[in-house]
Each structure stands twice: as structure tokens, then as C-alpha cells.
């Protein structure tokens, strides 16, 4: 069975909302977007590149897909754009319709967990998620995500949408890799502990 990895930037208080730009996600009046940009460095770029290239297929929620499509195809001076353009991109959405605008994009309508479980059970390369917090929460509840790569930034935002809310299930993970960037971001890789999770 294929594995699913989710990669997310997160503050010390668990906020994952709008790390990339001030206008990325202003829901609920969030005005602190773009908080992760000052912490980019070569270590982070290398790890993010490894995370993307290690999975041959991407999973996106609607908001993140549309945000990526507006930005990445127009960036020509980085190694991420060619990969993102060429990768198969599954988009989980109940509102979008085909054809999707970005090349190699496939719409997965219906229940997110059921749709992704079907794709996960099929033969093929592993799947990666970048951002897409609502999708991550849904797949977490269904125990479909095998690995989390969390980029923990050294500050507290004090507001914003968090990776895990107060109503979800619990689960067990083990730390399988970690690195610290030159700017103090801890990049952790947690893998589901199948033995503990079964209890």
C-alpha cells in the first residue's frame, strides 16, 4: 500500500494558517500571514525539496491547490516549479469541476477520506501533502497519514487555525528524523507508530 506524508509549517503554539504570504488565508480575521518567510534558509530549502521529490504524487485540498496554481507555475528560477508541474496532483474538492487548470491534475470528488483511501490502496508511488490543513485533519481522523514532516518555527503566533483541533481523535507517533536550520526551525519527521495506534 502506498504511504502518505504531510509536510506543514507550524508555530510553537500549533498554528499552520497562512505561513507563506500576508494575503494567503485571512479567514477569521487572521492578519499575521507570511510568518514563516523570514525563517527560510538553505537547510529548509533542501529538506523541502527532498520532501517533495520523495513522493511521486501530490494530494491537495481545494484552497491550497488554487493557491499553488496561482503562484508556482509562474516561478521559473527554482527547482520546485518543474517538479510541481510534472507531478500528478490529486485535488480533493466538492466544488471544483474538471478540467482542472494545472497540468496533470485529477479531481477526486466525494468524501475525502474514502477518495484518498481508494487512491492509497492502488499501486503506484507514495503520496505527499503540502499544506492543505483541512484535508490533513480529515485524513488524520481516518488514520490515512503515515508520516508528518513538521517545520516547527521558534515563535508563538497567539491566534490562527491550528493543525489539530480539540475534537479530533488521538494517535501515536515516533520521531524518525530531525534537523535544525540555521534560523532555529526544527524540522521533525514523525511516523505513525502502528503498534501503539492499534491499541
C-alpha positions, 0 to 999 in steps of 0.5 A: 500500500502506498504511504502518505506524508504531510509536510506543514509549517507550524508555530510553537503554539500549533498554528499552520494558517497562512505561513507563506504570504500576508494575503494567503488565508485571512479567514477569521480575521487572521492578519499575521500571514507570511510568518514563516518567510523570514525563517527560510534558509538553505537547510529548509530549502533542501529538506523541502525539496527532498520532501517533495521529490520523495513522493511521486504524487501530490494530494491537495485540498481545494484552497491550497491547490488554487493557491499553488496554481496561482503562484508556482507555475509562474516561478521559473528560477527554482527547482520546485516549479518543474517538479510541481508541474510534472507531478500528478496532483490529486485535488480533493474538492466538492466544488471544483469541476474538471478540467482542472487548470494545472497540468496533470491534475485529477479531481477526486470528488466525494468524501475525502477520506474514502477518495484518498483511501481508494487512491492509497490502496492502488499501486503506484508511488507514495503520496505527499501533502503540502499544506492543505490543513483541512484535508490533513485533519480529515485524513488524520481522523481516518488514520490515512497519514503515515508520516508528518514532516513538521517545520516547527518555527521558534515563535508563538503566533497567539491566534490562527487555525491550528493543525489539530483541533480539540475534537479530533481523535488521538494517535501515536507517533515516533520521531524518525528524523530531525534537523535544525536550520540555521534560523532555529526551525526544527524540522521533525519527521514523525511516523505513525507508530502502528503498534501503539495506534492499534491499541 
